[in-house]
Amino acid sequence: TITTLVNGQTYNVSAVAINTRGTSTTATATTDPTDRTPRVVTPVLPSAPTDLLATPGDSQASISFTVGAAGTSPISNYQFSINNGSTWIPLSPITVTSPVVITGLVNFTTYSIRLRAVSAAGTSPASELVSVTPRVIGEEPNDPYYSNGSLWGLDGIYGVNAIGGWSRTYGDQSIVVAVVDTGGTTHPDAGPTVPGYDMISDPMLANDLDGRDSNPSDPGDWITSAESSSGYLAGCTITNSSWHGTHVAGTINAAANSIGIVGVAPNVRVQHVRALGKCGGYTSDIAAGIIWASGGSVLGVPSNSTPAKVINLSLGGFGTCSLTYQTAIDTAVGRGSTVVVSAGNSNDDSQFHRPANCNNVVVAASIDSNGKRWSSSNYGAAVDIAAPGVQIFSNLNTGSRGPVNNTTYGAYSGTSMAAPHVSGVIALMLSRDPTLTPSQIETRLKVSSNVTPFGGGVCDSQPLKTCGAGIINAGQVVP
């Protein structure tokens, strides 16, 4: 190291080696002269760790992450901070790499966790937050709606036998379930999510002043009497905002956090893909949402960095399965995504309703707490499985038009509520065995020994109104 040089002044450097026998030939620097200009070297901080995943355990959580670039100095340790809803508490520096087990947590308390990498150059920015709710695997949650029996779809006689699935897993955060629907809203009982997308191409339906964008939040889908009577939305049903996507997502993965409800798979992550707006949505937008959710390419849309293993479609309409629908579904299934579809709410044969009549989908009919077909549920040979879909409590919002910030729950009925029960159970299956293919999952769901029989042995007194192989049973199908 040559010192006492002047910053900004360029020097040419030469050197010789000397010993008792003489002096070597002269060596000169061969690099560009600007490389020999003394300057202040700014330390480069390490990059923030990425890809945080949290797996709950008994009074603990296992956190895995991807190490970022080290910067100018090697990473010496990691600084975790944890928040249970009040203040951020720094933990002692940890020198081991991923995964890291954090102990001393309180079961059924939801924690937010972030970490920074530390080196001699300084400390990285904070990572993205990850949430986790420690619990004993198989222990029943203490969320009020579950404890008081309101969530019959989880623990009723004809529910999905959630506790049977929970004896093996509450879900793994590596499993993503896409909800192709109206989008999501902020709710304190919402489970973990990954970035989604707004696929609505028509600003008039989108209700957010633009077309497709990276914000899948639900601005509301209300229709006023004036809109219904004339203009672009003429003929659409007058209604307040439904918050349909919020409700569906809650059934899949609402947090086990001692408030409100709990979802079928509370530790998997939901990806909101907004394709339904005012007066419904276009098949082209829904199809784009299916393709993108599975990790496929959609023109003009950034790639999906967290593709979904399960895609929930609580939607549909009368008509044949179009080429647009079938191509999107085949693309998703070909990429390893299981597509779950609601049978429809027309008290009709599902063969006449799309996308329930498409190939390569798992179609869910709706049953009530007596194990019988809901009176409006579609039925028939196209239906694969039945699931709870009557008086299903889940997360909602009280905004009649735009969303408001509150803690609200409400009960909906329909095959739209049955489908997320199925999606949640499939997410538990994949949490235990992520190598399961869509065809293997469908086959496993419909094995007679894996389902709960209908009340009285049949879902409907009319023989042609069939509801699939039986009622989905997490205790039987989760490996």
C-alpha positions as a printed NumPy array, in Angstrom:
array([[  0.   ,   0.   ,   0.   ],
       [  1.432,   3.368,  -1.036],
       [  0.222,   6.17 ,   1.2  ],
       [  0.407,   9.983,   1.354],
       [ -0.806,  10.354,  -2.216],
       [ -3.032,  13.21 ,  -3.327],
       [ -6.606,  12.374,  -4.151],
       [ -7.494,  13.206,  -7.74 ],
       [ -3.855,  13.216,  -8.89 ],
       [ -2.891,  10.512, -11.408],
       [  0.357,   8.59 , -10.727],
       [  2.363,   6.219, -12.929],
       [  3.827,   3.403, -10.849],
       [  6.951,   1.286, -11.464],
       [  8.729,  -1.19 ,  -9.219],
       [ 11.972,  -3.211,  -8.937],
       [ 12.942,  -6.086,  -6.68 ],
       [ 16.259,  -5.87 ,  -4.785],
       [ 18.29 ,  -8.526,  -3.01 ],
       [ 21.968,  -9.033,  -2.135],
       [ 22.778, -10.098,  -5.667],
       [ 21.387,  -7.045,  -7.369],
       [ 18.292,  -5.325,  -8.72 ],
       [ 15.64 ,  -6.717, -11.035],
       [ 14.461,  -5.114, -14.225],
       [ 11.841,  -2.438, -13.827],
       [  8.171,  -3.404, -13.917],
       [  5.556,  -0.809, -14.751],
       [  1.836,  -0.773, -14.159],
       [ -0.072,  -1.907, -17.205],
       [ -3.542,  -0.818, -16.125],
       [ -5.225,   2.342, -17.34 ],
       [ -3.813,   5.398, -15.56 ],
       [ -7.206,   6.233, -14.095],
       [ -7.004,   3.008, -12.106],
       [ -3.988,   4.509, -10.321],
       [ -5.832,   7.615,  -9.193],
       [ -6.234,   7.628,  -5.406],
       [ -9.851,   8.029,  -4.427],
       [-12.197,   7.46 ,  -1.506],
       [-13.721,   3.983,  -1.806],
       [-17.39 ,   3.966,  -0.765],
       [-18.276,   0.747,   1.082],
       [-21.039,  -1.27 ,  -0.593],
       [-23.63 ,  -2.532,   1.874],
       [-24.927,  -6.082,   1.662],
       [-28.239,  -6.563,  -0.13 ],
       [-31.381,  -7.371,   1.817],
       [-32.205, -11.082,   2.152],
       [-35.095, -12.208,  -0.079],
       [-37.626, -15.031,  -0.476],
       [-38.535, -15.23 ,   3.205],
       [-40.707, -18.214,   4.134],
       [-41.972, -18.915,   7.646],
       [-43.009, -22.348,   8.927],
       [-44.797, -22.38 ,  12.3  ],
       [-44.053, -24.818,  15.077],
       [-44.832, -25.191,  18.769],
       [-43.87 , -21.782,  20.247],
       [-41.388, -21.283,  17.425],
       [-40.973, -20.48 ,  13.74 ],
       [-38.479, -21.668,  11.162],
       [-37.439, -18.885,   8.767],
       [-35.796, -19.692,   5.452],
       [-34.404, -17.008,   3.157],
       [-32.132, -16.371,   0.214],
       [-28.858, -14.577,   0.953],
       [-28.321, -11.367,  -1.007],
       [-25.087,  -9.942,  -2.42 ],
       [-22.425,  -9.387,   0.247],
       [-21.143,  -6.008,  -0.99 ],
       [-17.55 ,  -5.008,  -0.268],
       [-17.218,  -7.168,   2.848],
       [-18.353, -10.677,   3.771],
       [-21.636, -10.999,   5.689],
       [-20.846, -11.58 ,   9.351],
       [-24.329, -12.11 ,  10.835],
       [-28.061, -11.573,  10.413],
       [-30.184,  -9.276,  12.553],
       [-33.775, -10.443,  13.003],
       [-36.531,  -8.208,  14.326],
       [-39.949,  -9.419,  15.424],
       [-43.256,  -7.643,  16.011],
       [-46.391,  -9.061,  17.607],
       [-48.539,  -6.059,  16.761],
       [-47.07 ,  -3.354,  18.988],
       [-43.327,  -2.694,  18.651],
       [-40.358,  -4.084,  16.736],
       [-37.994,  -6.061,  18.972],
       [-34.461,  -6.83 ,  17.714],
       [-33.175, -10.338,  18.417],
       [-29.575, -11.289,  19.109],
       [-27.425, -11.454,  15.946],
       [-27.434, -14.884,  14.309],
       [-24.425, -16.168,  12.388],
       [-25.978, -19.28 ,  10.832],
       [-27.583, -19.145,   7.403],
       [-31.033, -20.292,   6.31 ],
       [-33.1  , -21.762,   7.858],
       [-33.141, -20.063,  11.272],
       [-35.374, -21.221,  14.122],
       [-36.781, -18.496,  16.378],
       [-38.007, -19.847,  19.707],
       [-39.872, -18.466,  22.707],
       [-42.944, -17.382,  20.722],
       [-46.538, -17.553,  21.942],
       [-48.8  , -20.012,  20.131],
       [-51.686, -18.526,  18.106],
       [-50.098, -15.08 ,  18.208],
       [-49.292, -13.662,  14.785],
       [-45.783, -12.228,  14.416],
       [-44.265, -10.115,  11.671],
       [-40.596, -10.877,  11.057],
       [-37.923,  -9.089,   9.048],
       [-34.147,  -9.352,   8.908],
       [-31.062,  -7.503,   7.779],
       [-27.636,  -8.737,   6.738],
       [-24.644,  -7.239,   8.578],
       [-21.045,  -6.883,   7.349],
       [-18.038,  -4.697,   8.139],
       [-19.353,  -2.232,   5.547],
       [-22.654,  -1.802,   7.382],
       [-26.193,  -3.163,   7.554],
       [-28.455,  -3.992,   4.638],
       [-31.953,  -2.575,   4.161],
       [-34.695,  -4.6  ,   5.831],
       [-36.121,  -7.584,   4.008],
       [-39.784,  -7.817,   3.129],
       [-42.007,  -8.805,   6.042],
       [-43.124, -12.374,   6.59 ],
       [-45.92 , -13.314,   9.006],
       [-46.21 , -16.494,  11.043],
       [-48.54 , -17.826,  13.744],
       [-46.834, -20.47 ,  15.917],
       [-48.933, -23.475,  16.866],
       [-48.749, -27.168,  17.651],
       [-49.45 , -29.138,  14.486],
       [-52.859, -30.747,  14.962],
       [-53.921, -28.376,  17.727],
       [-57.272, -26.743,  17.032],
       [-57.168, -22.954,  16.601],
       [-58.932, -20.663,  19.049],
       [-60.364, -18.176,  16.544],
       [-63.85 , -17.231,  17.842],
       [-65.902, -18.219,  14.785],
       [-64.204, -21.604,  14.825],
       [-64.575, -22.1  ,  18.561],
       [-68.296, -21.26 ,  18.56 ],
       [-69.096, -23.652,  15.723],
       [-69.879, -21.047,  13.064],
       [-67.285, -22.513,  10.694],
       [-69.158, -25.76 ,  10.143],
       [-67.439, -26.058,   6.783],
       [-64.216, -26.845,   8.639],
       [-65.314, -29.023,  11.567],
       [-68.984, -29.933,  11.052],
       [-70.155, -33.487,  10.457],
       [-70.208, -32.73 ,   6.739],
       [-67.358, -30.251,   6.782],
       [-63.949, -30.837,   5.201],
       [-62.477, -32.429,   8.367],
       [-59.904, -29.656,   8.607],
       [-58.515, -30.963,  11.905],
       [-57.658, -34.216,  10.124],
       [-55.565, -32.272,   7.639],
       [-54.123, -30.039,  10.347],
       [-52.817, -33.124,  12.151],
       [-50.262, -33.218,   9.33 ],
       [-49.857, -29.596,   8.272],
       [-51.367, -26.113,   8.453],
       [-49.901, -25.495,   5.03 ],
       [-46.516, -24.417,   3.774],
       [-45.74 , -20.881,   2.617],
       [-44.061, -22.261,  -0.481],
       [-47.55 , -23.17 ,  -1.765],
       [-49.388, -20.328,  -3.514],
       [-53.128, -20.369,  -4.257],
       [-54.281, -17.884,  -6.891],
       [-57.75 , -16.396,  -6.422],
       [-58.929, -15.212,  -9.836],
       [-61.758, -12.986,  -8.687],
       [-62.599,  -9.372,  -7.757],
       [-59.284,  -8.703,  -6.012],
       [-58.48 ,  -8.341,  -2.339],
       [-58.972,  -5.81 ,   0.437],
       [-57.056,  -5.032,   3.607],
       [-58.33 ,  -7.176,   6.477],
       [-56.665,  -7.977,   9.825],
       [-57.623, -11.644,   9.465],
       [-56.225, -12.044,   5.939],
       [-53.585, -14.72 ,   5.575],
       [-50.19 , -14.269,   3.912],
       [-50.139, -13.139,   0.285],
       [-47.753, -12.735,  -2.633],
       [-47.92 ,  -9.995,  -5.278],
       [-50.791, -10.398,  -7.713],
       [-52.093,  -8.521, -10.74 ],
       [-55.121,  -6.645, -12.055],
       [-56.034,  -8.318, -15.367],
       [-59.15 ,  -6.249, -16.122],
       [-58.518,  -4.6  , -19.466],
       [-61.685,  -2.436, -19.609],
       [-61.443,   0.681, -17.376],
       [-65.247,   0.891, -17.18 ],
       [-65.432,  -2.546, -15.588],
       [-62.212,  -2.143, -13.614],
       [-63.6  ,   0.85 , -11.699],
       [-60.057,   2.076, -10.986],
       [-59.639,   4.497, -13.915],
       [-57.245,   2.289, -15.846],
       [-56.783,  -1.092, -17.473],
       [-54.344,  -3.822, -16.5  ],
       [-51.855,  -2.955, -13.773],
       [-49.921,  -4.461, -10.879],
       [-52.47 ,  -3.517,  -8.198],
       [-55.012,  -6.317,  -7.578],
       [-56.852,  -4.417,  -4.831],
       [-60.636,  -4.503,  -5.05 ],
       [-62.043,  -0.946,  -5.443],
       [-65.624,  -2.265,  -5.314],
       [-68.029,  -3.594,  -7.918],
       [-71.248,  -1.762,  -7.028],
       [-73.86 ,  -0.936,  -9.649],
       [-76.19 ,   2.027,  -9.146],
       [-79.745,   2.271, -10.469],
       [-78.593,   4.968, -12.901],
       [-75.827,   2.718, -14.259],
       [-78.23 ,  -0.173, -14.584],
       [-80.896,   1.826, -16.415],
       [-78.741,   3.271, -19.192],
       [-75.241,   3.697, -20.518],
       [-72.261,   1.363, -20.608],
       [-73.498,  -0.838, -17.742],
       [-77.18 ,  -0.88 , -18.738],
       [-78.897,  -4.099, -17.702],
       [-76.424,  -4.963, -14.959],
       [-77.959,  -5.911, -11.61 ],
       [-78.195,  -3.098,  -9.047],
       [-75.979,  -4.111,  -6.138],
       [-73.599,  -2.958,  -3.432],
       [-69.987,  -4.082,  -3.647],
       [-69.625,  -7.805,  -3.028],
       [-66.005,  -8.107,  -1.801],
       [-66.245, -11.574,  -3.306],
       [-62.489, -12.089,  -3.68 ],
       [-61.897, -11.128,  -0.044],
       [-64.47 , -13.699,   1.102],
       [-63.101, -16.487,  -1.094],
       [-59.511, -15.841,  -0.01 ],
       [-60.517, -15.921,   3.667],
       [-61.909, -19.432,   3.311],
       [-58.605, -20.559,   1.846],
       [-56.061, -19.039,   4.23 ],
       [-57.485, -16.664,   6.846],
       [-54.979, -16.43 ,   9.688],
       [-55.105, -18.619,  12.797],
       [-54.559, -15.644,  15.073],
       [-57.211, -15.787,  17.804],
       [-59.522, -13.32 ,  16.031],
       [-62.459, -13.896,  13.703],
       [-62.174, -16.925,  11.447],
       [-59.507, -19.331,  10.271],
       [-58.969, -20.677,   6.767],
       [-58.606, -24.249,   5.56 ],
       [-54.848, -23.766,   5.   ],
       [-53.831, -20.746,   7.109],
       [-50.118, -20.905,   6.352],
       [-50.217, -21.088,   2.525],
       [-50.071, -17.848,   0.543],
       [-52.803, -16.323,  -1.607],
       [-52.22 , -14.474,  -4.86 ],
       [-55.055, -12.136,  -5.855],
       [-55.542, -11.995,  -9.627],
       [-58.259,  -9.468, -10.366],
       [-60.405, -10.408, -13.37 ],
       [-63.941,  -9.528, -12.201],
       [-65.178,  -5.957, -11.831],
       [-68.453,  -4.12 , -12.247],
       [-71.01 ,  -6.442, -13.85 ],
       [-68.586,  -9.369, -14.014],
       [-65.675,  -9.827, -16.378],
       [-64.478, -10.849, -19.823],
       [-63.459, -14.41 , -20.632],
       [-60.256, -13.018, -22.145],
       [-59.287, -11.363, -18.853],
       [-60.106, -14.478, -16.827],
       [-58.084, -16.611, -19.229],
       [-55.15 , -14.194, -19.003],
       [-55.389, -14.414, -15.218],
       [-55.293, -18.219, -15.32 ],
       [-52.252, -18.275, -17.593],
       [-50.36 , -15.616, -15.62 ],
       [-51.175, -17.215, -12.254],
       [-49.63 , -20.486, -13.408],
       [-46.419, -18.732, -14.471],
       [-47.261, -18.438, -18.164],
       [-46.638, -15.393, -20.338],
       [-49.276, -12.728, -21.014],
       [-48.471, -10.014, -23.553],
       [-47.643,  -6.715, -21.86 ],
       [-47.7  ,  -8.16 , -18.336],
       [-44.558,  -8.75 , -16.236],
       [-43.785, -12.367, -15.446],
       [-45.149, -13.927, -12.267],
       [-42.271, -14.573,  -9.86 ],
       [-44.436, -16.704,  -7.526],
       [-46.566, -19.005,  -9.709],
       [-49.556, -20.676,  -8.083],
       [-49.845, -24.422,  -7.569],
       [-53.617, -24.05 ,  -7.164],
       [-55.901, -21.673,  -9.092],
       [-59.368, -20.985,  -7.656],
       [-62.128, -19.92 , -10.06 ],
       [-65.258, -19.081,  -8.084],
       [-66.968, -17.8  , -11.213],
       [-68.804, -18.917, -14.311],
       [-71.698, -18.497, -16.689],
       [-73.97 , -20.286, -19.112],
       [-72.375, -21.562, -22.302],
       [-69.95 , -24.053, -23.775],
       [-66.296, -24.143, -22.808],
       [-64.648, -21.806, -25.283],
       [-61.269, -22.368, -26.874],
       [-60.021, -19.347, -24.914],
       [-60.97 , -20.964, -21.603],
       [-59.715, -24.439, -22.505],
       [-56.386, -23.195, -23.817],
       [-55.775, -21.171, -20.649],
       [-56.699, -24.116, -18.424],
       [-54.565, -26.554, -20.392],
       [-51.652, -24.118, -20.2  ],
       [-51.992, -23.867, -16.425],
       [-52.377, -27.606, -15.883],
       [-49.43 , -28.231, -18.17 ],
       [-47.359, -26.028, -15.9  ],
       [-48.42 , -28.063, -12.847],
       [-51.273, -25.892, -11.513],
       [-54.503, -27.532, -10.339],
       [-57.53 , -25.503, -11.476],
       [-60.557, -25.601,  -9.136],
       [-63.898, -24.349, -10.504],
       [-67.266, -23.694,  -8.878],
       [-70.079, -25.749, -10.414],
       [-72.429, -22.764, -10.727],
       [-75.541, -21.523,  -8.941],
       [-78.363, -22.17 , -11.423],
       [-79.812, -25.482, -10.156],
       [-78.845, -26.838, -13.55 ],
       [-76.582, -29.455, -15.051],
       [-73.002, -28.22 , -14.97 ],
       [-72.407, -29.47 , -18.493],
       [-74.142, -26.292, -19.698],
       [-71.999, -23.89 , -17.649],
       [-68.449, -22.724, -18.204],
       [-65.732, -23.121, -17.123],
       [-67.186, -26.024, -15.105],
       [-67.734, -27.896, -18.386],
       [-64.105, -27.49 , -19.468],
       [-61.651, -30.378, -19.332],
       [-58.803, -30.664, -16.807],
       [-60.601, -28.864, -13.964],
       [-61.761, -29.942, -10.5  ],
       [-65.428, -28.937, -10.241],
       [-66.977, -28.298,  -6.818],
       [-70.69 , -28.503,  -5.966],
       [-72.134, -26.92 ,  -2.827],
       [-73.61 , -28.889,   0.073],
       [-75.245, -27.7  ,   3.299],
       [-74.523, -28.666,   6.901],
       [-76.772, -31.729,   6.531],
       [-74.604, -33.091,   3.744],
       [-77.204, -32.365,   1.069],
       [-76.979, -30.404,  -2.17 ],
       [-77.621, -26.69 ,  -1.797],
       [-80.841, -26.022,  -3.68 ],
       [-79.21 , -23.714,  -6.245],
       [-76.012, -25.685,  -6.775],
       [-75.391, -27.063, -10.234],
       [-74.945, -30.803, -10.453],
       [-74.27 , -33.636, -12.864],
       [-71.47 , -35.675, -14.378],
       [-69.164, -32.659, -14.74 ],
       [-69.   , -32.282, -10.934],
       [-66.   , -33.982,  -9.308],
       [-66.415, -33.3  ,  -5.6  ],
       [-68.723, -31.548,  -3.127],
       [-67.763, -29.119,  -0.381],
       [-69.439, -26.827,   2.161],
       [-71.073, -23.828,   0.507],
       [-74.041, -22.694,   2.621],
       [-73.809, -19.987,   5.295],
       [-70.035, -19.861,   5.046],
       [-68.539, -17.153,   7.241],
       [-65.442, -15.396,   5.967],
       [-63.69 , -12.033,   5.757],
       [-65.693,  -9.149,   4.307],
       [-65.832,  -5.355,   4.139],
       [-68.707,  -3.044,   5.085],
       [-68.112,  -0.547,   2.285],
       [-71.228,  -0.405,   0.111],
       [-69.141,   1.113,  -2.679],
       [-65.411,   1.568,  -2.011],
       [-63.637,  -0.399,   0.722],
       [-63.333,   0.824,   4.296],
       [-60.823,  -0.317,   6.901],
       [-62.568,  -2.55 ,   9.391],
       [-62.775,  -6.047,  10.834],
       [-65.92 ,  -7.505,   9.303],
       [-67.169, -11.013,   8.647],
       [-70.214, -12.285,   6.851],
       [-71.859, -15.452,   5.562],
       [-72.308, -16.177,   1.86 ],
       [-73.796, -19.225,   0.16 ],
       [-72.935, -20.656,  -3.232],
       [-70.589, -22.88 ,  -5.163],
       [-68.216, -19.908,  -4.992],
       [-67.843, -20.83 ,  -1.32 ],
       [-67.448, -24.556,  -2.014],
       [-64.542, -24.107,  -4.437],
       [-62.168, -22.409,  -1.942],
       [-62.74 , -25.216,   0.559],
       [-61.491, -27.584,  -2.133],
       [-58.604, -25.288,  -3.065],
       [-57.58 , -25.058,   0.584],
       [-57.524, -28.831,   1.022],
       [-55.505, -29.253,  -2.186],
       [-53.051, -26.665,  -0.838],
       [-52.639, -28.815,   2.294],
       [-52.016, -31.853,   0.084],
       [-49.321, -30.005,  -1.85 ],
       [-47.777, -28.705,   1.374],
       [-47.116, -32.313,   2.328],
       [-46.19 , -33.527,  -1.158],
       [-45.4  , -30.75 ,  -3.654],
       [-44.661, -33.331,  -6.363],
       [-48.362, -34.225,  -6.758],
       [-49.598, -33.498, -10.279],
       [-53.05 , -32.075, -11.088],
       [-54.247, -35.464, -12.384],
       [-52.939, -37.261,  -9.285],
       [-54.696, -34.737,  -7.056],
       [-58.029, -35.151,  -8.859],
       [-57.769, -38.93 ,  -8.706],
       [-56.928, -38.887,  -5.006],
       [-59.843, -36.55 ,  -4.23 ],
       [-62.357, -38.913,  -5.839],
       [-61.32 , -42.236,  -4.322],
       [-64.398, -43.484,  -2.485],
       [-62.494, -44.211,   0.719],
       [-61.14 , -40.646,   0.77 ],
       [-64.478, -38.812,   0.876],
       [-67.222, -38.261,   3.428],
       [-70.531, -39.81 ,   2.27 ],
       [-73.461, -37.458,   1.675],
       [-76.185, -37.176,   4.266],
       [-78.447, -40.184,   3.769],
       [-75.99 , -41.539,   1.215],
       [-76.998, -39.246,  -1.666],
       [-76.587, -35.52 ,  -2.203],
       [-80.103, -35.149,  -3.678],
       [-83.257, -37.231,  -3.72 ],
       [-83.37 , -36.884,  -7.522],
       [-80.879, -39.442,  -8.923],
       [-79.719, -37.254, -11.807],
       [-78.711, -34.41 ,  -9.501],
       [-75.359, -35.867,  -8.517],
       [-72.6  , -34.   ,  -6.682],
       [-69.472, -35.926,  -7.498],
       [-67.652, -38.641,  -5.578],
       [-68.595, -37.324,  -2.134],
       [-67.664, -34.558,   0.293],
       [-63.983, -33.634,   0.351],
       [-62.199, -34.904,   3.475],
       [-58.825, -33.378,   4.379],
       [-58.133, -36.08 ,   6.94 ],
       [-58.192, -38.689,   4.182],
       [-56.608, -36.949,   1.195],
       [-53.744, -35.026,   2.846],
       [-50.746, -37.367,   2.679]])
